[in-house]
Amino acid sequence: MLAQAVGLGEIIVVLLYLLVVGYLGYLGFRQTKSATDYLVAGRQVHPFIMALSYGATFISTSAIVGFGGAAGLFGMSLLWLTFLNIFVGIFIAFVFFAGPTRRMGHHLDAHTFPELLGRRYQSKFIQVFSGLVIFLFIPLYASAVLIGACLFIGAQFNIDYSVALLLFSVIIAAYVIMGGLKGVMYTDALQGSIMFIGMIILLVFTYSKLGGITEAHKSLSDLSGLAPGKLKAIGFAGWTATPEFGWGDLKYNLWWIVFSTITLGVGIGVLAQPQLIVRFMTVKSKRELNRAVLVGGVFILIMTGVAFTVGSLSNAYLSQHGPAMTGRVVAELNPAKNQAVIQIVAKNDNGQWADVEGKQAPVVLIPEETNVGQMEVDGQAVSLVKGRSISIVYAKGDSGKIIPTYITSAMPPWFGLLFLLTLLAAAMSTLSSQFHAVGTSIGRDVYENLSRSSGNSIGITRIGIIVGIVIAVLFSYYGRESTAIPRFTAIFFGLCASAFLPAFIGGLFFKGATRQGAVASILVGFVVTSFWLLFVKAQEAGAIGLVQKFTDGKTSILDGHHNWPVVDPMVIALPISVLVFILVSLATKAPEKEHLDKCFK
């Protein structure tokens, strides 16, 4: 049945891909002889492999499907995130942070990010607490990646989401547990190459189908009037324009969503990602890091730049070539210009016409076919004019389905297979690194410190990977909505930035940074972020449900105060965390000179 639904050729290609991935995992297993091999790949990784591994870990189905879909909804203003990803996540990270991180990691014999912090500040509490935070919250980020991958796998192979989730998780677990970081990085390099090729082809095909770069962007600009009313109400100005900026009014909400949560939350949070920082400690010298900058920068530009550009341009393509849909007139908008507000309806799983999540869009009606003045305002079915709708409509209001919908509608069948491999590569490369970080945090950072059993944690690390996978699978199963993909990603990135970034940067460059300052900063960043997510950020707080018990059912304690309920926690928590770090460090005794010499020699 599966072969008939998908095609024997497609199944064979995917199986060959999985066999190659399995072989690379086995290669990592054979070359893993010590804890250093398992945790930091022996500190002898080639710069090209490190750069591809860094990029493939950074970019996942969360970026391609989740944030690509967000670009389909919000427009090309998300390209500011691409700029920050390259400028902050590659240039600043590699040029300013990677070298000091590698040196200090070598000097202190640190194998994980929490261990680096703990040994820099001579604090087991920092190492254990940071390890617990990573162990508990990376599965949330991992679930975002799993959701994006398994939704597409289920659709492509016509299998149930739960089956796709189970099979995919088992495959990931096999080569991460077996091969350690060497196996992870070998497979990352393969997967990064597949991702790069797939996204280049996607960009070229998209522009060619829309008549070239100039014509494509002009077509997209012309569609700004078709945005749903709810989107316009929060400041949407078009798919090629920046949302309205300001404070204190509902019409500025979109700007704060795009720039505080998506752009800053993810763009700055990348600097404190434990699964990325550990890669700086896998090379033997700064020379290898310098070589990796160009490879990493080009890779990130193609991955995120293409995803966000194609996500936005999907509106132009589907408005011209999308499948016919049906709607009914619910109100006259402008009879003089032959426009009306159409309620979009599509066939549901039972073959009945059903409302597409209440979405409405103004649609230009062709006079020869439809005369607004003669229509019944309530109930009469009309055809949407081909070329006058947007991708969010075709995706039935679900931004996470925009990219898969576009691929299915616009690209040739063979590209569907290539894009499937691209998504598999993106998901597997990120998930393997996430689960490796989960395992090492509980094994190396928590178990070894609490049990005082130094160097004997590989077995616990592998158990931790299994537990982390189980937690992520549970998150993915019960929170499978694709709209959760960018939300879960932004939560984890913002939490890491607020809790870890001041202590991390201060530890690398500020000799006066103290243990007390680092502890206070980490705790304050974690607490403020948690409070904001539980009681202020409306979407997350409303989903968790605790705030409703204190506000008579409202989803934020600042409900009614425009813009505050959509501001990302990092915008508040990170400055407070930085201030606490500096003040407490200045007010407490500096570390001993002997320890500083060891750190900075």
N, C-alpha and C positions, 0 to 999 in steps of 0.2 A: 504493500500500500504506500509506504514511504517513497519507494523508488518511482512509483507511478506519479505521485503528487509532485515530486521534486525533479526527478531525472537521475538516472544511474550515474551519468557523467559528473553531476554536481556532488553526489555522495562520494564518489571515488576521489575527487579533488580535495574535498574536506578531510577525508580519511588520510590521504597522503600528507596533507598539512599537519594533522594531528600526530602522525607517525614521526615526521621530522621534528616537531616540538618535543615529542617523547624522547627521541634520540638525543637531542640537545640537553634535555634534563638528565638523561643517563650519563652523558659526557661530563656534566657538572658533578654528578655523583661520583664518577670514577676519579675526578681530580680533587675531590674534597677529602682532605686527609686530617684536617685540624679544625678547631673552633674558628681560627682566623680565616681559613678557607670558606667555612660555612657562613660566617657572619659578614665578612668584608671581602670575599673573593680573593683572599691571599694578598691583597694590596698590590696586585701586579696586572691589573686590567688594561688592555689597549685603549688609548684615548677615543678611537672611533667607536668601539663597543660601548665605552662608558657614556659617550655623548648620545648615542642612539638609545641606550638603556635609560638614561635620564629623561630624554624626550618622550620615549614610548611610555615610561612610567607616569610622566606628567600628563600626557594626553591620553584620554580614554574615551569610551562610549559616552561618558558624561559630557565631554567637550563636544564630540561630533554630533551625537543625537540630542543630548539635553540642551546644551548651549546653542547648538546649531538651530534647534527648534525655537529657542528663545529669540534668536536673531530673526527667524521667520515671523515671529510675533511682534518684536520690538524694533527691528530694523538694524541697519549697519552701524548704529552707535556702539554696538558690542565690539566693533573693531578696536575700540580703545582698550579692550581687554587683551587683544592680540599685541598691541603696542606694549602694554605693561608686562605681558608674558615674556616678550623678547627683551625689553629693556631691563626689567627687574628680575624675571625668572631665569634669564640666560646671562645677559651682560653683567649686571650688578652681582648676581649670584656667583658667576664663574670668575670674574675679574677681581672682585673685592672680598668675597667670603670663602670661595672654594680653597684658595691657597692657605689662608690661616686655619681653616677647618681641617684640612689634610695634615698640616704640620702639627697642630695641637693634638689631633687624634693620634698621630704617630708617637708624639712625645709622651702622652698620657696612656698609651696603649688602649685607647677607647675603640670599641667595636660597634657601638650603637649610639644613636643621638642622645638618649637619656644618660648613657654612661659618660658621654663627652661632657654633658652639663654637670653630672654628679661629680666627676673627677676634677673638673675645672674649679668648682666651688667647694670641693671636699665635703660633699653632703650626700649621704645615702638616702636621705629623705627626698631630695630633688630627683635622684635617679629612680627611686621606687614610685614616687607620685607621678612623675612624667611617664614612666612605663605603664602605670595603671590607666592614665588618661588615654594613651595611645591604644592600649589593648581594648579599652571599652568603646572608644569613639571611631577608630578606623573602620570597624565593621559597618558603621553608618555610611561612611563614604564608599566603602566597598559595595554596599547594597545598591547605591546609585549606579555604579558601573554594571553590576549584575542585572539590574532591571533593564537598563538600556540594551544590553547584549541579548538577554533572554527573550525580550519582546520581539526583537528582530529575528532571532533564531526560530522562535515559535511560528512567526508569520511565514518565514521563508520555507521551513520544512513541514508546515502544516501539522505541528504537534502542540500539545498542551503546554502552556507556560510553565507549569509545575515540573513537567518532565524535562523541559529544556534547562530549567534551573538546577535540577538534580544532576543531570549529565554533565553540564558545564562546570559545576562546582567540583565534581569528582575529578575531572580532567585537570583543573587548576591545582587541586590539592596534591595530585600524584607527583607532578614534577617540582613543585615548591618544597614539599617534604623531602623528596629524594635528593635533589641537587643543591639545596642551599642557594646562596646568592650567586654562585658561579652558574648554576643551571638557569636561574632567573635571568641573569644578564645575557647569556648566550641566546636564549629564546627572545629576549627583548630586542636584540640586534636584528634577528630575522623578522620579528613582527613589526619593528619600526620601518624596515625596508618595504614591507608589503603595504603598510599604512601610507607611506610617502607616495608610492606609485599609484595607489588607488585614489588618493585625493587629487593628484595632478590630473589624472584622467577625468575625474568628476568635474573639475573646474573648466577644463578645455571643452568638454561636452556641453556644459551649461551655457557658456558664452556662445558657442557655435549654434546652439538651438535658439538662442535669443537674438541672433543677427550681429553678434560682435559686442565688444565691451561698451561702446558708446550707446548703441541702440538698447542694450539690455538695461543699462542704468537709467536711460530716459524713460523706458517703459515702466520701470519700477517707480520712478518719481511721479509719473502720471496717475498712479493708483492710490495716492495718499487719501483721496476722498472716500475710498471704499473701506476704510478701517472701521471696525465695530465701534459703536457709540461709547461703550464702556472704556475702550482704550483711549478714545479721544478725550474723554472726561478727565483722565489722569495725566494728560499732557502730551499725548502722541501727536507728532507733527509730520509724520511720513517715514517711509522705510529708508530714505536716504538723508534724513534730517535728525538732528539731536532733539530729544524731548525738551519741553519748556523747563527752564531753570528758575527756581525761586524757593521761597519758604512760606509756609503758613496757609496754603490753599491746596485743595484736592488736586488741582491741575498740575501740581509739581510732584506728585507721587511717583510718576514713572521715571523721572530723572533720578530720584533717590533710589529707586529699585535698580535701575541700570548701573548707576555709578557707585553707589555705596555697597550694595550687596554683590552684584556681578563683577564689576570692574575692580573696585578696591578690595573687596572681600577675598576674591580669588587671586587677583594680580599681586597683592602684597603678601597674602597668606602663603604663597608658594615658597617664600624664603624660609619658612619654619616647618616645612614638610619633612618629617623624620625619614620617610622612605626615599626622599631625594637627597637629603643632606648626607646620608650614609654613603652615597655614591662618590662624594668627594674624597672619602677615605679609602677608596678602592684602587687608586692609582699611586705610583711610586714617587712622582715628583710633580712640581708645578708646571713643568714643560708639557706634560700630558694634558693638564687642565687647559692650558692656552690653546693647544691644538683642538680641543673639543668645542671651543666657543663658536666657531663658524658653523660647524656641523649642527650643533644644537640650535643656533639661531635660525638657520634656514629650515630646519625640521619643524620648529614651532611655528614659524611664519606660514608654512604650507598647511600644517595641520589645522590650526585655529583660524587662520585667515581664510582658507577655503571653506571650512565649515560655516563660518559666520556669513561669508559672502553668498554662498550657495543657499543657505537658509533664508536669507533675505530675498534673493532672486527667485526662489521657488514661487513667490507670490506672482512675479511677472510671468513665469512659465505657465503656471496653472490658470492664470487669468486668460491666457491665450489658447492653451491646448488642453486644459483640464476636462475631466468627464462632466457630462451634463448633470445638473442637479435640479431639484425642484424646490419651489418656495411658494408662499402665499402672501398676498399684500395685507399688511396689518395697519398701515397708515400712509397717507399721502405726504410726501416730503416737499416736493416742488413740482406741481403739475405743469407749470409754465416751461420747465426744462425737461419735462418728461421723465421725472425721477420719482421713485417710491421706495419706502422702506419694506424690505422683503424679509419675512421670517423663513430661514433656511430649513428645509426638511429633507431627510434622506431615509432610505429604507433601512430598518433595523434588522436584527438577526431573524426575526419572524416574518420578514418580507413586508412589513407594514411601514407606511410613511410616518416618521416620528420627528419631533423637533430636535435640532442639533444643539442641545444644551442652551437653548434660549438665545443663541447668537443672532444678531441682526446686522445687516449691512445695507447701505444705500446702493441700489443697482440701477444703472442706466438701462432703460427699456427701449427697444427698437420700435419706432412709431408704426412701421408697417405691420408688425406682429401684435403689438399691444398698445392700446390707448388707455392711459391712466384714467382719464375722465369717465370711461365706460366700465371700469372695473368695479367689482364688488369689493369693498374694503375688508370684509371679513369672510374668509373661507374659500374664495375661488383660487384654485391651483393655477400657477403660471410657471413657465419654464424660465430659469435664469438664462440671461443672454450669454452665449458662449463668449468668453473673454472679459467678463465683468465680475469676477469674484476673486478671492484670495486664498492662500494656502491654509490658513487657519480654519476656513470653512470646509475645505476638502478633508482636513484632518479631524473633522467633527469637534472642533473646539479644543483639541488636545495638542498643545505645542510640542510635546515629546514625540508625536507621530508625524510631524511635518517632514523631517528628513526621510524616514522610511516611505511615506506616501509619495514624496517627490521622486525617490529612486524608482519606485514601482511604476509611476506614471510616465516618467520622462526618459529613463535610461534603457538601453537594449538589454535583453534577458541575460546575456553573458556578463554584463556589468553587475547585475544583481548578485551573481556568485562572487565576483571580485570584491564587491562592497561588503558582502557577508564575511569574506576572509579579512577585509580591512577592519571591520568591527570586531571580529573574533580576535585579531591581533591586538587591537587597541584595548579591548577588555582584558585579555589574558596577560598582557604586559603590565598593565596597572594592577590588576588583582594579585598577580604573583608577588609583586613588590609590596603591596599592602599586607598580604597575609604573612610574608616574610617578616615585615616590621612588627606585626601582631605577635608572632611567635617569639621573636628575639626580645621583645619588650617584657613578656611574661616570664621567659626562660632566663635570659641574661640579666635583665634589669630588676625584676621582682624576686624570682625564685633564688638566684644566687646570693642576693643581698640579705634576704630574710632567712635563708637556710645556712648562709655562710659556707656554701659548697661551691667554691670557685672552680670554674672550668668544666663542670660536669653537668651542664644544662642543655646539651643538644637534644636529649630525649624529651625534656620538658618543653623545649622550644618547638619540637615537632607536635607534641600534644597541644601546645598553645595555638599552633597554626590550625589544627583540626577544630578546636573550640571556636577560634575566630571565624572560621568558615561557617560553622553551624550558626553562630550569631548573625552573620551577614545574610545567610540564606533565610533565616527567620524574618529579618527586616525586609528582605526582598519579597518574601511570600506574602506578608501581611501589608506591605506598603508598595504594591506593585505599580501604582499609578506612575506613568512616565513623567508627569509634572513634578514628581518628587526628586527627579534626577538633579537638576541644578540646585534645588533647595538643600538637599543633603550634602552636596559638594561644598556649597558656600558655607554651611554650618561648620564643617570640619576645618576648612581652610581658615575661616575667621577665628575659630577657637584656638588653633595652633598659633596664629599670629599674636593674638592677645595674651596667651599664656606663656609662650616660649620665646617669642622674637626679641623682647628687650634683654632677657637673660642671655640668649644666644649671641646677639651682636655685642652686648656689653662684655661678655666673657672673652670674645675674640680680640677686642680692641681697647678695652678700658681696664687697666691694671688695678684701678681702685674699686672695681666691682667686688662686692662682698657676698658672702653666703646669705646673710640676712636680707640684703637687697634682692637677690635672685629669688629666694623663697617667697618674700612678700609680693614681688612682681608676678610670679607664677600663680600664686593663690588669688591675688586680686583680679588678674586677667581671667582666670577660670570662673571665679564667682560672679563677676560683673557680666560676663558673657552668658552664663547660665541664667542669671536673673533676667536679663534682657530677652532671652529666648522663651523663658517661662511666663513672663508677665507683660512684656512690651511689644515685641515683634508679632504682629497680629496673626500672620499666617502660621507660624510655628506654635505660638502660644495657644491659638485656637485649636490646632490639631492635638496638642498635648492635653488640653482640657483643664489644667489646674486653675488658670486665671478666671475661668467662668464662675468658680465657686466663691470668688472674692468680689466680683463685679456685676452680679445679677445677670450673668449670661454673656457679657461683652468679651470680645477676644483680645482686648488690650486694656491695661490700666490707664493708658493715655488715649483711649477711644474718644473721638471727637476733637482731639488736638491734631490737626492735619499734619501729615508727613512723618511724625514721630513713629507711628505704628509700622512704617515700612523701612525705617532706617536700620541698617545692618548693625549688629552688636559690636563689630570690630571698630566702627567709627567712634563709639563711646569707650569701649573697654581698652583698646590699644593705647590711646593717649594717657589714660589713667594708669595703666600698667607701666608705661615708660616713666611717668612722673614719680610713681612709687619706687621704682627701681633706682632712679637717680638719687632721690632724697634719702632713702634708707641706706644706700651705699655710702653716701657722703657723711651720714650720721653715725656709721659704725666703723669698727677697726678694719683696716685693709688687710688682705692676706699676707702671710709671711713671705719675705723676700725669697727664701729658698724654694717655696712652692711656685711663685711667679716665675722664677728663673727656669724651673722645669717646664712650665706651660709655654713660655715665650722664647726659650733658648733658640 
